[in-house]
């Protein structure tokens, strides 16, 4: 069962999940992904310590359930 993926530079779902689980790579890839989408505020929120930790947990949950990272600000 191959899932399509639009997050983390169009890598496979399994590779993106591994990157999502590791906190440092999640913060870096999430930051770059949100900036690439033009969501500057959302990218900055991802690297703040407290919010970054919460978003990291939500990213793991969302990635397993929906196949994409959590998007707090999708404006």
Secondary structure as UniProt FT lines:
FT   TURN            8..10
FT   HELIX           13..21
FT   HELIX           23..36
FT   TURN            37..38
FT   HELIX           40..47
FT   HELIX           49..66
//
